[in-house]
Amino acid sequence: MTIPIVAIVGRPNVGKSTIFNRMVKRKLAIVDKESGVTRDRKYYQTEWNGYPFIVVDTGGIVPSTKDTMKLSIRDQAELAIEEADLIVFVTDCKIGITDYDQQIAKMLFPVQDKVIFTVNKVDNDKEELEVYEFMNLGFGDPIGISAISGRNFSELRDQIVNKLPSISEMEEQFKEDTIKIAVVGKPNVGKSSLVNKIIGQNAVIVNDIPGTTRDSVHLNFEYNGCNMTIIDTAGLRRKSRVKFGIEYFSNLRSLRSINDADIVLVLLDAQEEISVQDKRIIEYAQSQYKALILIVNKWDVIEKDHKTAKKYEEEIRYSLNYASYAPLIFISAKSGQRVRKLLDLVLFVNKQREKRIPTHDMNAFLQKIVAQNPPTHTSHKRVKFYYASQVDTNPPLFLFVMNNATLITENYKRYIRNQIRNEFGFDGVTIKLKFKDKS
């Protein structure tokens, strides 16, 4: 299912980040984070009345210098129009309508059908009456809200859900046996080159199915008798002369690809250091429990000796220590070097996703790891496991039944994950753990 994206747009200091924070404080999609997942990201999956959507805070993309302000505001609106399924346009009741508000309104007006118009900082009934002055911007009746107090926030969430497609409409039609692959990475890392090399070199394209998102194409092909689908986002069009925030917004297409995929291929540039954007793409894939393969592209242009690959891998593993379970491969998308090996690796990781451990083996494993490292709790209460079993695959979900699930610490969860990998493999696969009290 393609999870829709809701972008919060507005000039600086109207309260976009406060709206974002209140929106995602409801029920976050990330319940049990793998180590390394940051807490400072500006996009998060949340839900309202069972309806999932991704909220994006554009607040961080506008610089404070006045000479670039107009350009940045224009870019913000353009990128939101291009990438988001729905736009929450935010203005400020205390300040009133400004020139910047009018600029944004002009940009958003051609797509007004997907705009929810809000006036923030409405703290009382008197200010509620002042909201109607904002109708002059041309978007009809705005919703007067207060991000700080939560005033009319339920109405805002209701409008978001009502404007988005139904869940049934968002369902993707894939073959059950198709391996869905997302190729993601920062701009100019070689995503399109890799997709073209895979399709041209190894496959017969069965058909091109337009995706549910703009500029996204699902390329279906066969490799070694297996059906595969590459979710190709075609790269972000650089409309702007202002670079500030462009990479930030290019993540949106990566989010869409990751949500639809089973296995995420993360392209890294051999000529550059690991970036914040690289890390956030990986962290988001982990938060959605997707399988991961790390790919170092442009390996052909690196001067190297017999120690170079080992040195590169050590540096990458150190920087991305929270994704140590992900296989790493060095390729050249341009020349096709190791592209077939990459597809073989995709098949291998897919088998890891489908792996199921018998309950007998899981319980023997549980006894062994508890004996090696008994769980402890600061309250000194006794922590006791009764049994364990794997209850699902794709991704693998392991259930642990115990006397008191609240006693299990994050460190011990990490220990269990690591021991599962040591014992059973699951290379490239993000593992889910669930702890439950014995009824």
Contacts in CASP RR format, 6 or more apart in sequence:
PFRMAT RR
TARGET T0000
AUTHOR 0000-0000-0000
METHOD contacts of the structure
MODEL  1
MTIPIVAIVGRPNVGKSTIFNRMVKRKLAIVDKESGVTRDRKYYQTEWNG
YPFIVVDTGGIVPSTKDTMKLSIRDQAELAIEEADLIVFVTDCKIGITDY
DQQIAKMLFPVQDKVIFTVNKVDNDKEELEVYEFMNLGFGDPIGISAISG
RNFSELRDQIVNKLPSISEMEEQFKEDTIKIAVVGKPNVGKSSLVNKIIG
QNAVIVNDIPGTTRDSVHLNFEYNGCNMTIIDTAGLRRKSRVKFGIEYFS
NLRSLRSINDADIVLVLLDAQEEISVQDKRIIEYAQSQYKALILIVNKWD
VIEKDHKTAKKYEEEIRYSLNYASYAPLIFISAKSGQRVRKLLDLVLFVN
KQREKRIPTHDMNAFLQKIVAQNPPTHTSHKRVKFYYASQVDTNPPLFLF
VMNNATLITENYKRYIRNQIRNEFGFDGVTIKLKFKDKS
1 167 0 8 1.000
1 170 0 8 1.000
1 171 0 8 1.000
1 172 0 8 1.000
1 259 0 8 1.000
1 260 0 8 1.000
2 170 0 8 1.000
2 172 0 8 1.000
2 211 0 8 1.000
2 212 0 8 1.000
2 213 0 8 1.000
2 256 0 8 1.000
2 259 0 8 1.000
2 260 0 8 1.000
3 45 0 8 1.000
3 52 0 8 1.000
3 53 0 8 1.000
3 54 0 8 1.000
3 170 0 8 1.000
3 255 0 8 1.000
3 256 0 8 1.000
3 259 0 8 1.000
4 53 0 8 1.000
4 54 0 8 1.000
4 85 0 8 1.000
4 86 0 8 1.000
4 164 0 8 1.000
4 165 0 8 1.000
4 170 0 8 1.000
5 53 0 8 1.000
5 54 0 8 1.000
5 56 0 8 1.000
5 83 0 8 1.000
5 84 0 8 1.000
5 85 0 8 1.000
5 86 0 8 1.000
5 252 0 8 1.000
5 255 0 8 1.000
5 256 0 8 1.000
6 53 0 8 1.000
6 54 0 8 1.000
6 55 0 8 1.000
6 56 0 8 1.000
6 84 0 8 1.000
6 85 0 8 1.000
6 86 0 8 1.000
6 87 0 8 1.000
6 88 0 8 1.000
6 160 0 8 1.000
6 164 0 8 1.000
7 56 0 8 1.000
7 58 0 8 1.000
7 80 0 8 1.000
7 83 0 8 1.000
7 84 0 8 1.000
7 86 0 8 1.000
7 87 0 8 1.000
7 88 0 8 1.000
8 16 0 8 1.000
8 19 0 8 1.000
8 20 0 8 1.000
8 55 0 8 1.000
8 56 0 8 1.000
8 57 0 8 1.000
8 58 0 8 1.000
8 59 0 8 1.000
8 88 0 8 1.000
8 90 0 8 1.000
9 16 0 8 1.000
9 58 0 8 1.000
9 76 0 8 1.000
9 77 0 8 1.000
9 80 0 8 1.000
9 87 0 8 1.000
9 88 0 8 1.000
9 89 0 8 1.000
9 90 0 8 1.000
9 104 0 8 1.000
9 108 0 8 1.000
10 16 0 8 1.000
10 58 0 8 1.000
10 59 0 8 1.000
10 73 0 8 1.000
10 76 0 8 1.000
10 89 0 8 1.000
10 90 0 8 1.000
10 91 0 8 1.000
10 100 0 8 1.000
10 101 0 8 1.000
10 104 0 8 1.000
11 62 0 8 1.000
11 73 0 8 1.000
11 98 0 8 1.000
11 100 0 8 1.000
11 101 0 8 1.000
11 104 0 8 1.000
12 59 0 8 1.000
12 62 0 8 1.000
12 64 0 8 1.000
13 92 0 8 1.000
14 90 0 8 1.000
14 91 0 8 1.000
14 92 0 8 1.000
14 95 0 8 1.000
14 120 0 8 1.000
14 121 0 8 1.000
15 90 0 8 1.000
15 92 0 8 1.000
15 120 0 8 1.000
15 121 0 8 1.000
15 147 0 8 1.000
16 57 0 8 1.000
16 58 0 8 1.000
16 59 0 8 1.000
16 90 0 8 1.000
17 57 0 8 1.000
17 59 0 8 1.000
17 60 0 8 1.000
18 120 0 8 1.000
18 147 0 8 1.000
18 148 0 8 1.000
19 57 0 8 1.000
19 88 0 8 1.000
19 90 0 8 1.000
19 118 0 8 1.000
19 120 0 8 1.000
19 145 0 8 1.000
19 147 0 8 1.000
20 42 0 8 1.000
20 44 0 8 1.000
20 55 0 8 1.000
20 56 0 8 1.000
20 57 0 8 1.000
21 147 0 8 1.000
22 147 0 8 1.000
22 150 0 8 1.000
22 153 0 8 1.000
23 46 0 8 1.000
23 55 0 8 1.000
23 157 0 8 1.000
24 44 0 8 1.000
24 46 0 8 1.000
24 55 0 8 1.000
26 46 0 8 1.000
26 47 0 8 1.000
26 48 0 8 1.000
27 46 0 8 1.000
27 47 0 8 1.000
28 44 0 8 1.000
28 45 0 8 1.000
28 46 0 8 1.000
29 44 0 8 1.000
29 45 0 8 1.000
29 46 0 8 1.000
29 47 0 8 1.000
29 52 0 8 1.000
29 287 0 8 1.000
29 288 0 8 1.000
30 37 0 8 1.000
30 44 0 8 1.000
30 45 0 8 1.000
30 287 0 8 1.000
32 413 0 8 1.000
32 432 0 8 1.000
32 433 0 8 1.000
33 286 0 8 1.000
33 287 0 8 1.000
34 286 0 8 1.000
34 287 0 8 1.000
34 322 0 8 1.000
34 323 0 8 1.000
34 417 0 8 1.000
34 430 0 8 1.000
35 321 0 8 1.000
35 322 0 8 1.000
35 414 0 8 1.000
36 283 0 8 1.000
36 321 0 8 1.000
36 322 0 8 1.000
37 283 0 8 1.000
37 286 0 8 1.000
37 287 0 8 1.000
37 322 0 8 1.000
38 279 0 8 1.000
38 280 0 8 1.000
38 283 0 8 1.000
41 280 0 8 1.000
41 283 0 8 1.000
41 284 0 8 1.000
42 56 0 8 1.000
42 57 0 8 1.000
42 58 0 8 1.000
42 59 0 8 1.000
42 60 0 8 1.000
42 248 0 8 1.000
43 54 0 8 1.000
43 55 0 8 1.000
43 56 0 8 1.000
43 57 0 8 1.000
43 251 0 8 1.000
43 252 0 8 1.000
43 255 0 8 1.000
43 284 0 8 1.000
44 54 0 8 1.000
44 55 0 8 1.000
45 52 0 8 1.000
45 53 0 8 1.000
45 54 0 8 1.000
45 55 0 8 1.000
45 287 0 8 1.000
45 288 0 8 1.000
46 52 0 8 1.000
46 53 0 8 1.000
46 54 0 8 1.000
46 55 0 8 1.000
47 53 0 8 1.000
48 157 0 8 1.000
48 158 0 8 1.000
48 160 0 8 1.000
48 161 0 8 1.000
49 157 0 8 1.000
49 161 0 8 1.000
51 161 0 8 1.000
51 164 0 8 1.000
51 167 0 8 1.000
53 85 0 8 1.000
53 86 0 8 1.000
53 160 0 8 1.000
53 161 0 8 1.000
53 164 0 8 1.000
54 255 0 8 1.000
56 84 0 8 1.000
56 252 0 8 1.000
58 76 0 8 1.000
58 79 0 8 1.000
58 80 0 8 1.000
58 249 0 8 1.000
60 245 0 8 1.000
60 248 0 8 1.000
61 72 0 8 1.000
61 75 0 8 1.000
61 76 0 8 1.000
61 244 0 8 1.000
61 245 0 8 1.000
61 248 0 8 1.000
61 249 0 8 1.000
62 69 0 8 1.000
62 72 0 8 1.000
62 73 0 8 1.000
62 76 0 8 1.000
63 69 0 8 1.000
63 72 0 8 1.000
63 244 0 8 1.000
68 242 0 8 1.000
68 244 0 8 1.000
69 100 0 8 1.000
70 100 0 8 1.000
70 103 0 8 1.000
71 240 0 8 1.000
71 241 0 8 1.000
71 242 0 8 1.000
72 242 0 8 1.000
72 244 0 8 1.000
73 100 0 8 1.000
73 103 0 8 1.000
73 104 0 8 1.000
74 103 0 8 1.000
74 107 0 8 1.000
74 240 0 8 1.000
75 239 0 8 1.000
75 240 0 8 1.000
75 242 0 8 1.000
75 245 0 8 1.000
75 246 0 8 1.000
76 104 0 8 1.000
77 103 0 8 1.000
77 104 0 8 1.000
77 107 0 8 1.000
77 108 0 8 1.000
78 107 0 8 1.000
78 239 0 8 1.000
78 240 0 8 1.000
79 239 0 8 1.000
79 240 0 8 1.000
79 246 0 8 1.000
79 249 0 8 1.000
80 87 0 8 1.000
80 108 0 8 1.000
81 87 0 8 1.000
81 107 0 8 1.000
81 108 0 8 1.000
81 110 0 8 1.000
81 111 0 8 1.000
82 214 0 8 1.000
82 237 0 8 1.000
82 239 0 8 1.000
83 249 0 8 1.000
83 252 0 8 1.000
83 253 0 8 1.000
84 114 0 8 1.000
84 252 0 8 1.000
85 114 0 8 1.000
85 164 0 8 1.000
85 165 0 8 1.000
86 114 0 8 1.000
86 115 0 8 1.000
86 116 0 8 1.000
86 160 0 8 1.000
86 163 0 8 1.000
86 164 0 8 1.000
87 108 0 8 1.000
87 111 0 8 1.000
87 114 0 8 1.000
87 115 0 8 1.000
87 116 0 8 1.000
88 115 0 8 1.000
88 116 0 8 1.000
88 118 0 8 1.000
88 156 0 8 1.000
88 160 0 8 1.000
89 104 0 8 1.000
89 105 0 8 1.000
89 108 0 8 1.000
89 115 0 8 1.000
89 116 0 8 1.000
89 117 0 8 1.000
89 118 0 8 1.000
89 139 0 8 1.000
90 118 0 8 1.000
90 119 0 8 1.000
90 120 0 8 1.000
91 97 0 8 1.000
91 101 0 8 1.000
91 117 0 8 1.000
91 118 0 8 1.000
91 119 0 8 1.000
91 120 0 8 1.000
91 134 0 8 1.000
91 137 0 8 1.000
91 142 0 8 1.000
92 119 0 8 1.000
92 120 0 8 1.000
92 121 0 8 1.000
93 119 0 8 1.000
93 120 0 8 1.000
93 121 0 8 1.000
93 122 0 8 1.000
93 127 0 8 1.000
93 130 0 8 1.000
93 131 0 8 1.000
93 144 0 8 1.000
94 121 0 8 1.000
96 133 0 8 1.000
96 134 0 8 1.000
97 133 0 8 1.000
97 134 0 8 1.000
97 136 0 8 1.000
97 137 0 8 1.000
101 137 0 8 1.000
102 137 0 8 1.000
105 137 0 8 1.000
105 138 0 8 1.000
105 139 0 8 1.000
108 115 0 8 1.000
108 139 0 8 1.000
109 138 0 8 1.000
109 139 0 8 1.000
112 138 0 8 1.000
112 139 0 8 1.000
114 163 0 8 1.000
115 139 0 8 1.000
116 143 0 8 1.000
116 156 0 8 1.000
116 159 0 8 1.000
116 160 0 8 1.000
116 163 0 8 1.000
117 134 0 8 1.000
117 137 0 8 1.000
117 139 0 8 1.000
117 140 0 8 1.000
117 141 0 8 1.000
117 142 0 8 1.000
117 143 0 8 1.000
118 142 0 8 1.000
118 143 0 8 1.000
118 144 0 8 1.000
118 145 0 8 1.000
118 156 0 8 1.000
119 131 0 8 1.000
119 134 0 8 1.000
119 142 0 8 1.000
119 143 0 8 1.000
119 144 0 8 1.000
119 145 0 8 1.000
120 144 0 8 1.000
120 145 0 8 1.000
120 146 0 8 1.000
120 147 0 8 1.000
121 127 0 8 1.000
121 146 0 8 1.000
121 147 0 8 1.000
121 148 0 8 1.000
122 128 0 8 1.000
122 130 0 8 1.000
122 131 0 8 1.000
122 144 0 8 1.000
122 145 0 8 1.000
122 146 0 8 1.000
122 151 0 8 1.000
122 152 0 8 1.000
123 146 0 8 1.000
123 148 0 8 1.000
123 149 0 8 1.000
123 151 0 8 1.000
128 144 0 8 1.000
131 142 0 8 1.000
131 144 0 8 1.000
132 141 0 8 1.000
132 142 0 8 1.000
134 142 0 8 1.000
135 141 0 8 1.000
135 142 0 8 1.000
143 152 0 8 1.000
143 155 0 8 1.000
143 156 0 8 1.000
143 159 0 8 1.000
144 151 0 8 1.000
144 152 0 8 1.000
145 151 0 8 1.000
145 152 0 8 1.000
145 153 0 8 1.000
145 155 0 8 1.000
145 156 0 8 1.000
146 152 0 8 1.000
147 153 0 8 1.000
170 212 0 8 1.000
172 211 0 8 1.000
172 212 0 8 1.000
172 260 0 8 1.000
174 180 0 8 1.000
174 229 0 8 1.000
175 227 0 8 1.000
177 226 0 8 1.000
177 227 0 8 1.000
178 220 0 8 1.000
178 227 0 8 1.000
178 228 0 8 1.000
178 229 0 8 1.000
179 226 0 8 1.000
179 227 0 8 1.000
179 228 0 8 1.000
179 229 0 8 1.000
179 262 0 8 1.000
179 263 0 8 1.000
179 346 0 8 1.000
179 347 0 8 1.000
179 350 0 8 1.000
180 228 0 8 1.000
180 229 0 8 1.000
180 231 0 8 1.000
180 260 0 8 1.000
180 261 0 8 1.000
180 262 0 8 1.000
180 263 0 8 1.000
181 228 0 8 1.000
181 229 0 8 1.000
181 230 0 8 1.000
181 231 0 8 1.000
181 261 0 8 1.000
181 262 0 8 1.000
181 263 0 8 1.000
181 264 0 8 1.000
181 265 0 8 1.000
181 346 0 8 1.000
182 231 0 8 1.000
182 254 0 8 1.000
182 257 0 8 1.000
182 258 0 8 1.000
182 260 0 8 1.000
182 261 0 8 1.000
182 263 0 8 1.000
182 264 0 8 1.000
182 265 0 8 1.000
182 290 0 8 1.000
183 191 0 8 1.000
183 194 0 8 1.000
183 195 0 8 1.000
183 230 0 8 1.000
183 231 0 8 1.000
183 232 0 8 1.000
183 233 0 8 1.000
183 257 0 8 1.000
183 265 0 8 1.000
183 267 0 8 1.000
184 191 0 8 1.000
184 233 0 8 1.000
184 254 0 8 1.000
184 257 0 8 1.000
184 258 0 8 1.000
184 264 0 8 1.000
184 265 0 8 1.000
184 266 0 8 1.000
184 267 0 8 1.000
184 281 0 8 1.000
184 285 0 8 1.000
185 191 0 8 1.000
185 254 0 8 1.000
185 266 0 8 1.000
185 267 0 8 1.000
185 268 0 8 1.000
185 277 0 8 1.000
185 278 0 8 1.000
185 281 0 8 1.000
186 247 0 8 1.000
186 250 0 8 1.000
186 269 0 8 1.000
186 275 0 8 1.000
186 277 0 8 1.000
186 278 0 8 1.000
186 281 0 8 1.000
187 235 0 8 1.000
187 236 0 8 1.000
187 238 0 8 1.000
187 246 0 8 1.000
187 247 0 8 1.000
187 250 0 8 1.000
188 269 0 8 1.000
189 267 0 8 1.000
189 268 0 8 1.000
189 269 0 8 1.000
189 297 0 8 1.000
190 267 0 8 1.000
190 297 0 8 1.000
190 298 0 8 1.000
190 333 0 8 1.000
191 232 0 8 1.000
191 233 0 8 1.000
191 235 0 8 1.000
191 267 0 8 1.000
192 232 0 8 1.000
192 234 0 8 1.000
192 235 0 8 1.000
193 297 0 8 1.000
193 333 0 8 1.000
193 334 0 8 1.000
194 265 0 8 1.000
194 267 0 8 1.000
194 295 0 8 1.000
194 297 0 8 1.000
194 331 0 8 1.000
194 333 0 8 1.000
194 339 0 8 1.000
195 219 0 8 1.000
195 230 0 8 1.000
195 232 0 8 1.000
197 333 0 8 1.000
197 334 0 8 1.000
197 336 0 8 1.000
197 339 0 8 1.000
198 221 0 8 1.000
198 230 0 8 1.000
198 339 0 8 1.000
198 343 0 8 1.000
199 205 0 8 1.000
199 219 0 8 1.000
199 221 0 8 1.000
199 230 0 8 1.000
201 336 0 8 1.000
201 339 0 8 1.000
201 340 0 8 1.000
202 221 0 8 1.000
202 223 0 8 1.000
202 339 0 8 1.000
202 340 0 8 1.000
202 343 0 8 1.000
203 221 0 8 1.000
203 222 0 8 1.000
203 223 0 8 1.000
203 228 0 8 1.000
204 221 0 8 1.000
204 222 0 8 1.000
205 219 0 8 1.000
205 220 0 8 1.000
205 221 0 8 1.000
206 220 0 8 1.000
206 221 0 8 1.000
206 222 0 8 1.000
207 220 0 8 1.000
208 217 0 8 1.000
208 218 0 8 1.000
208 219 0 8 1.000
208 220 0 8 1.000
209 217 0 8 1.000
209 218 0 8 1.000
209 220 0 8 1.000
210 216 0 8 1.000
210 217 0 8 1.000
210 218 0 8 1.000
211 217 0 8 1.000
211 218 0 8 1.000
213 253 0 8 1.000
213 256 0 8 1.000
215 233 0 8 1.000
215 234 0 8 1.000
215 235 0 8 1.000
215 237 0 8 1.000
215 253 0 8 1.000
216 231 0 8 1.000
216 232 0 8 1.000
216 233 0 8 1.000
216 234 0 8 1.000
216 253 0 8 1.000
216 256 0 8 1.000
216 257 0 8 1.000
217 232 0 8 1.000
217 234 0 8 1.000
218 229 0 8 1.000
218 230 0 8 1.000
218 231 0 8 1.000
218 232 0 8 1.000
219 229 0 8 1.000
219 230 0 8 1.000
219 232 0 8 1.000
220 227 0 8 1.000
220 228 0 8 1.000
220 229 0 8 1.000
221 227 0 8 1.000
221 228 0 8 1.000
221 229 0 8 1.000
221 230 0 8 1.000
222 228 0 8 1.000
223 343 0 8 1.000
223 347 0 8 1.000
224 343 0 8 1.000
224 344 0 8 1.000
224 347 0 8 1.000
226 347 0 8 1.000
226 350 0 8 1.000
228 343 0 8 1.000
228 346 0 8 1.000
231 256 0 8 1.000
231 257 0 8 1.000
231 260 0 8 1.000
231 261 0 8 1.000
233 253 0 8 1.000
233 254 0 8 1.000
233 256 0 8 1.000
233 257 0 8 1.000
235 250 0 8 1.000
235 253 0 8 1.000
236 246 0 8 1.000
236 249 0 8 1.000
236 250 0 8 1.000
236 253 0 8 1.000
238 246 0 8 1.000
240 246 0 8 1.000
247 277 0 8 1.000
248 277 0 8 1.000
250 277 0 8 1.000
251 277 0 8 1.000
251 280 0 8 1.000
251 281 0 8 1.000
251 284 0 8 1.000
254 281 0 8 1.000
254 284 0 8 1.000
255 284 0 8 1.000
257 264 0 8 1.000
258 264 0 8 1.000
258 281 0 8 1.000
258 284 0 8 1.000
258 285 0 8 1.000
258 288 0 8 1.000
258 290 0 8 1.000
259 288 0 8 1.000
261 290 0 8 1.000
262 290 0 8 1.000
262 291 0 8 1.000
262 350 0 8 1.000
262 353 0 8 1.000
262 394 0 8 1.000
263 290 0 8 1.000
263 291 0 8 1.000
263 292 0 8 1.000
263 293 0 8 1.000
263 346 0 8 1.000
263 349 0 8 1.000
263 350 0 8 1.000
263 353 0 8 1.000
264 285 0 8 1.000
264 290 0 8 1.000
264 291 0 8 1.000
264 292 0 8 1.000
264 293 0 8 1.000
265 293 0 8 1.000
265 295 0 8 1.000
265 342 0 8 1.000
265 346 0 8 1.000
266 278 0 8 1.000
266 281 0 8 1.000
266 282 0 8 1.000
266 285 0 8 1.000
266 292 0 8 1.000
266 293 0 8 1.000
266 294 0 8 1.000
266 295 0 8 1.000
266 326 0 8 1.000
267 295 0 8 1.000
267 297 0 8 1.000
267 333 0 8 1.000
268 274 0 8 1.000
268 278 0 8 1.000
268 294 0 8 1.000
268 295 0 8 1.000
268 296 0 8 1.000
268 297 0 8 1.000
268 316 0 8 1.000
269 296 0 8 1.000
269 297 0 8 1.000
269 298 0 8 1.000
270 296 0 8 1.000
270 297 0 8 1.000
270 298 0 8 1.000
270 299 0 8 1.000
270 301 0 8 1.000
270 302 0 8 1.000
270 312 0 8 1.000
270 330 0 8 1.000
271 298 0 8 1.000
271 301 0 8 1.000
271 302 0 8 1.000
273 319 0 8 1.000
274 316 0 8 1.000
274 319 0 8 1.000
274 320 0 8 1.000
279 319 0 8 1.000
279 320 0 8 1.000
282 292 0 8 1.000
282 294 0 8 1.000
282 320 0 8 1.000
282 323 0 8 1.000
282 326 0 8 1.000
283 322 0 8 1.000
285 292 0 8 1.000
285 430 0 8 1.000
286 292 0 8 1.000
286 322 0 8 1.000
286 323 0 8 1.000
286 430 0 8 1.000
289 395 0 8 1.000
289 430 0 8 1.000
289 432 0 8 1.000
290 395 0 8 1.000
290 430 0 8 1.000
291 349 0 8 1.000
291 350 0 8 1.000
291 352 0 8 1.000
291 353 0 8 1.000
291 395 0 8 1.000
291 428 0 8 1.000
291 429 0 8 1.000
291 430 0 8 1.000
292 323 0 8 1.000
292 325 0 8 1.000
292 326 0 8 1.000
292 428 0 8 1.000
292 430 0 8 1.000
293 326 0 8 1.000
293 327 0 8 1.000
293 328 0 8 1.000
293 329 0 8 1.000
293 342 0 8 1.000
293 345 0 8 1.000
293 346 0 8 1.000
293 349 0 8 1.000
293 428 0 8 1.000
294 316 0 8 1.000
294 320 0 8 1.000
294 323 0 8 1.000
294 326 0 8 1.000
294 327 0 8 1.000
294 328 0 8 1.000
294 329 0 8 1.000
295 328 0 8 1.000
295 329 0 8 1.000
295 330 0 8 1.000
295 331 0 8 1.000
295 342 0 8 1.000
296 312 0 8 1.000
296 316 0 8 1.000
296 328 0 8 1.000
296 329 0 8 1.000
296 330 0 8 1.000
296 331 0 8 1.000
297 331 0 8 1.000
297 332 0 8 1.000
297 333 0 8 1.000
298 332 0 8 1.000
298 333 0 8 1.000
298 334 0 8 1.000
299 330 0 8 1.000
299 331 0 8 1.000
299 332 0 8 1.000
299 337 0 8 1.000
300 332 0 8 1.000
300 334 0 8 1.000
300 335 0 8 1.000
300 337 0 8 1.000
301 332 0 8 1.000
302 308 0 8 1.000
309 330 0 8 1.000
312 330 0 8 1.000
313 328 0 8 1.000
316 328 0 8 1.000
317 324 0 8 1.000
317 328 0 8 1.000
320 326 0 8 1.000
325 421 0 8 1.000
325 426 0 8 1.000
325 427 0 8 1.000
325 428 0 8 1.000
325 429 0 8 1.000
325 430 0 8 1.000
326 427 0 8 1.000
326 428 0 8 1.000
327 345 0 8 1.000
327 348 0 8 1.000
327 349 0 8 1.000
327 427 0 8 1.000
327 428 0 8 1.000
329 338 0 8 1.000
329 341 0 8 1.000
329 342 0 8 1.000
329 345 0 8 1.000
330 338 0 8 1.000
331 337 0 8 1.000
331 338 0 8 1.000
331 339 0 8 1.000
331 341 0 8 1.000
331 342 0 8 1.000
332 338 0 8 1.000
333 339 0 8 1.000
348 427 0 8 1.000
349 427 0 8 1.000
349 428 0 8 1.000
349 429 0 8 1.000
352 425 0 8 1.000
352 426 0 8 1.000
352 427 0 8 1.000
352 428 0 8 1.000
352 429 0 8 1.000
353 393 0 8 1.000
353 394 0 8 1.000
353 395 0 8 1.000
353 396 0 8 1.000
353 429 0 8 1.000
354 393 0 8 1.000
354 394 0 8 1.000
355 393 0 8 1.000
355 396 0 8 1.000
355 424 0 8 1.000
355 425 0 8 1.000
355 426 0 8 1.000
356 390 0 8 1.000
356 393 0 8 1.000
356 396 0 8 1.000
357 365 0 8 1.000
357 390 0 8 1.000
357 424 0 8 1.000
359 387 0 8 1.000
359 388 0 8 1.000
359 389 0 8 1.000
359 390 0 8 1.000
362 388 0 8 1.000
362 389 0 8 1.000
362 390 0 8 1.000
362 398 0 8 1.000
363 387 0 8 1.000
363 388 0 8 1.000
363 389 0 8 1.000
365 388 0 8 1.000
365 419 0 8 1.000
365 420 0 8 1.000
365 423 0 8 1.000
365 424 0 8 1.000
366 385 0 8 1.000
366 387 0 8 1.000
366 388 0 8 1.000
366 400 0 8 1.000
369 415 0 8 1.000
369 416 0 8 1.000
369 419 0 8 1.000
370 385 0 8 1.000
373 415 0 8 1.000
374 383 0 8 1.000
375 383 0 8 1.000
375 385 0 8 1.000
375 407 0 8 1.000
375 408 0 8 1.000
375 409 0 8 1.000
375 412 0 8 1.000
376 383 0 8 1.000
376 409 0 8 1.000
377 383 0 8 1.000
377 407 0 8 1.000
377 409 0 8 1.000
379 407 0 8 1.000
381 404 0 8 1.000
381 407 0 8 1.000
382 403 0 8 1.000
383 402 0 8 1.000
383 403 0 8 1.000
383 404 0 8 1.000
383 407 0 8 1.000
383 408 0 8 1.000
384 402 0 8 1.000
384 403 0 8 1.000
385 400 0 8 1.000
385 401 0 8 1.000
385 402 0 8 1.000
386 401 0 8 1.000
386 402 0 8 1.000
386 403 0 8 1.000
386 438 0 8 1.000
387 400 0 8 1.000
387 401 0 8 1.000
388 398 0 8 1.000
388 399 0 8 1.000
388 400 0 8 1.000
388 401 0 8 1.000
389 398 0 8 1.000
389 399 0 8 1.000
390 396 0 8 1.000
390 397 0 8 1.000
390 398 0 8 1.000
390 399 0 8 1.000
391 397 0 8 1.000
391 398 0 8 1.000
391 399 0 8 1.000
391 434 0 8 1.000
392 432 0 8 1.000
395 429 0 8 1.000
395 430 0 8 1.000
395 431 0 8 1.000
395 432 0 8 1.000
396 426 0 8 1.000
396 429 0 8 1.000
396 431 0 8 1.000
396 432 0 8 1.000
397 432 0 8 1.000
397 433 0 8 1.000
397 434 0 8 1.000
398 416 0 8 1.000
398 420 0 8 1.000
398 431 0 8 1.000
398 432 0 8 1.000
398 433 0 8 1.000
398 434 0 8 1.000
399 434 0 8 1.000
399 435 0 8 1.000
399 436 0 8 1.000
400 408 0 8 1.000
400 416 0 8 1.000
400 433 0 8 1.000
400 434 0 8 1.000
400 435 0 8 1.000
400 436 0 8 1.000
401 436 0 8 1.000
401 437 0 8 1.000
401 438 0 8 1.000
402 408 0 8 1.000
402 435 0 8 1.000
402 436 0 8 1.000
402 437 0 8 1.000
402 438 0 8 1.000
403 437 0 8 1.000
403 438 0 8 1.000
404 437 0 8 1.000
405 435 0 8 1.000
405 436 0 8 1.000
405 437 0 8 1.000
408 435 0 8 1.000
413 433 0 8 1.000
413 435 0 8 1.000
416 433 0 8 1.000
417 431 0 8 1.000
417 433 0 8 1.000
420 426 0 8 1.000
420 431 0 8 1.000
421 427 0 8 1.000
421 431 0 8 1.000
END
